[in-house]
Amino acid sequence: MATGTQSRDDNGALHWTDRLQRFDRRWIFLAMGLAIVLPLLFPIGLPIKVGSMAQATYNTVEEVKAGDVVFVSLDLDPASTPELEPFYKAVILQLKRKGARLVFATTWYQAPPLVERWIRDAVERPLAPAGTEGYSGAPDRAYKKNVDYVLLGFREGKQATIANMGADLRKTFDYEANDGTPLDQIPMMNGIKQLKDFKLLVLVSAGFPGAKEYVQFVQNRYKLRMVAACTAVSTTDLTPYYQAGQLLGLIGGLAAAAEYESLVGKHGSASAGADVLNITHGVVILAIVFGNLIYFIGRRRARTRARR
């Protein structure tokens, strides 16, 4: 016998479709929580398909030769770290094993503490020394400050700072590194006066100012070779610049960073994050399919009973 939209059998028990519609949603929350936590604790290593933008970024960086000087702009804040740090570590490993020399700067006032930590963790220490488990690429080594890398630090001014770096990098940073060492006394800075003197610009960008402003204010004017990494929400804003050839490569969000890790050959937090994304998406899809299936079966049964 039916009660409202619910139906009962001859013994007065609810039909199984009605019982499932009363399913406690907290079980769904638990399933989502497990789908997030378990892949992080026990990485699955699901296959990663590399997209064209990640491949183009990798190929461009791979063209760097030993001794080339590369400019790395880290324009970000703590909130964007989970999405951007995995690419940063992967590209730094690639550049270090190529023997490139690195120059770091930022246009974000929130960034200096992060930049200093990232340099300590990934530049001054080897990311993949010989014998690293799961890594078969060339090992990297610890870089020395003002020998293998230079930290220029932060300058306020947003787009104006970017434009000034394009015209005169040394003047923009008062002719000295962040630790006060005159740039003229750092051998690796010989011949580096403007952004166009770098072999490549690597832009790790969380928003404004960032990769978009580098393209708008200096790329076309100085014919700069640039690749960029951004958060997932910024990908659509920067994709037209990649399609136009102004960015030679683009990494958008955690999923693309996982693709880049697979190309470099050392899986990190982005690969684990990709497992989480895939599994949680699967849980959501199954929940939607299951919920709709139960709903339509229950509605069809109610119509059948109404005709009797």
Residue pairs with C-beta under 8 A, 6 or more apart in sequence:
1 7
1 8
1 12
2 8
2 302
2 305
5 298
5 302
6 14
6 15
6 18
7 14
7 15
7 18
7 301
7 302
7 305
8 14
8 15
9 15
14 22
15 298
15 301
17 294
17 297
17 298
17 301
18 298
20 294
21 294
21 295
21 298
28 283
28 287
31 283
31 287
32 280
32 283
32 284
35 276
35 279
35 280
35 282
35 283
36 276
36 280
39 272
39 275
39 276
39 279
40 272
40 275
40 276
43 267
43 271
43 272
43 275
44 275
44 279
45 267
45 271
45 275
46 274
46 275
46 278
48 258
48 259
48 262
48 271
48 274
49 259
50 259
50 262
50 263
51 256
51 259
53 239
53 242
53 249
53 250
53 251
53 252
53 256
54 249
54 251
54 256
54 259
54 260
54 263
55 263
56 242
56 248
56 249
56 250
57 91
57 227
57 229
57 248
57 249
57 250
57 251
57 260
58 94
58 249
58 260
58 263
58 264
59 249
60 200
60 225
60 227
60 248
60 249
61 91
61 94
61 95
61 98
61 200
61 202
61 227
61 249
62 94
62 98
63 200
64 70
64 95
64 98
64 100
64 199
64 200
65 98
65 99
65 100
65 199
66 98
66 99
66 100
67 99
67 100
67 101
68 98
68 100
68 101
68 199
68 200
69 100
69 101
69 102
69 103
69 188
69 189
69 192
69 197
69 198
69 199
70 95
70 100
70 101
70 102
70 103
70 198
70 199
70 200
70 201
70 202
71 103
71 105
71 195
71 198
71 200
71 201
71 202
72 92
72 102
72 103
72 104
72 105
72 201
72 202
72 204
73 104
73 105
73 106
73 107
73 201
73 202
73 203
73 204
73 205
73 210
73 214
74 88
74 104
74 105
74 106
74 108
74 111
74 114
74 115
74 118
74 204
75 106
75 107
75 108
75 111
75 203
75 204
75 205
75 206
75 207
75 209
75 210
75 211
76 84
76 106
76 108
76 110
76 111
76 114
76 204
76 205
76 206
77 108
77 110
77 111
77 114
77 206
78 110
78 114
79 206
80 206
80 207
80 231
81 114
82 254
82 269
82 273
83 231
83 232
83 253
83 254
83 257
84 204
84 205
84 206
84 229
84 230
84 231
84 257
85 118
85 269
86 254
86 257
86 258
86 260
86 261
86 268
86 269
86 270
86 273
87 204
87 229
87 251
87 256
87 257
87 260
87 270
88 118
88 122
88 204
88 229
89 121
89 122
89 127
89 268
90 257
90 260
90 261
90 263
90 264
90 266
90 268
90 270
91 202
91 229
91 260
91 264
92 102
92 122
92 123
92 127
93 122
93 127
93 128
93 137
93 140
93 264
93 266
94 264
95 102
95 202
96 123
96 126
96 127
96 140
96 141
96 143
97 128
97 137
97 138
97 139
97 140
100 199
101 148
101 149
101 188
102 123
102 143
102 148
102 149
102 150
103 149
103 150
103 152
103 189
103 192
103 198
104 115
104 119
104 149
104 150
104 151
104 152
105 151
105 152
105 153
105 154
105 155
105 165
105 173
106 112
106 115
106 153
106 154
107 154
107 155
107 156
107 157
107 158
107 161
107 162
107 209
107 210
108 154
108 206
108 209
109 154
109 156
111 154
112 153
112 154
115 151
116 151
119 149
119 151
123 143
123 148
123 149
124 142
124 143
124 144
124 145
125 142
126 139
126 140
126 141
126 142
127 140
127 266
128 135
128 137
128 139
128 140
128 266
129 139
129 140
129 141
130 139
132 139
132 266
134 266
134 267
135 265
135 266
136 265
137 264
137 265
137 266
143 149
145 151
145 179
146 177
146 179
146 181
146 186
146 188
147 187
147 188
148 188
150 177
150 183
150 186
150 188
150 189
151 177
151 178
151 179
152 169
152 173
152 177
152 178
153 173
153 177
153 178
155 161
155 164
155 172
155 173
157 164
158 208
158 209
158 213
159 209
159 213
159 216
159 217
161 172
161 209
162 209
162 213
162 214
162 217
162 218
163 217
163 218
164 171
164 172
165 172
165 194
165 195
165 218
166 194
166 195
166 196
166 217
166 218
166 221
166 222
166 224
167 194
168 193
168 194
169 192
169 193
169 194
169 195
169 197
170 183
170 192
170 193
173 183
175 182
175 183
175 184
176 182
176 183
177 183
177 186
183 189
183 192
191 197
192 198
194 222
195 201
195 218
195 222
195 224
196 222
196 223
196 224
198 224
199 225
200 225
200 226
200 227
201 214
201 224
201 225
201 226
201 227
202 226
202 227
202 228
202 229
203 210
203 211
203 214
203 226
203 227
203 228
203 229
204 228
204 229
205 211
205 212
205 228
205 229
205 230
205 234
206 230
206 231
206 234
207 231
207 234
210 228
210 230
210 234
211 226
211 228
211 230
211 238
211 241
211 247
212 237
212 238
212 241
214 224
214 226
214 228
215 226
215 238
215 241
215 246
215 247
218 224
219 226
219 246
219 247
220 246
225 248
226 246
226 247
226 248
227 247
227 248
227 249
227 250
227 251
228 238
228 247
228 249
228 250
228 251
229 250
229 251
229 252
229 256
229 257
230 237
230 238
230 250
230 251
230 252
230 253
231 252
231 253
232 252
232 253
232 254
232 255
233 253
234 252
235 250
235 252
235 253
235 256
238 247
238 250
238 252
239 250
239 252
241 247
241 250
242 248
242 249
242 250
250 256
251 257
251 259
251 260
254 270
254 273
254 274
254 277
255 270
255 273
255 274
255 277
257 270
257 273
258 270
258 271
258 273
258 274
260 270
261 267
261 268
261 270
261 271
262 271
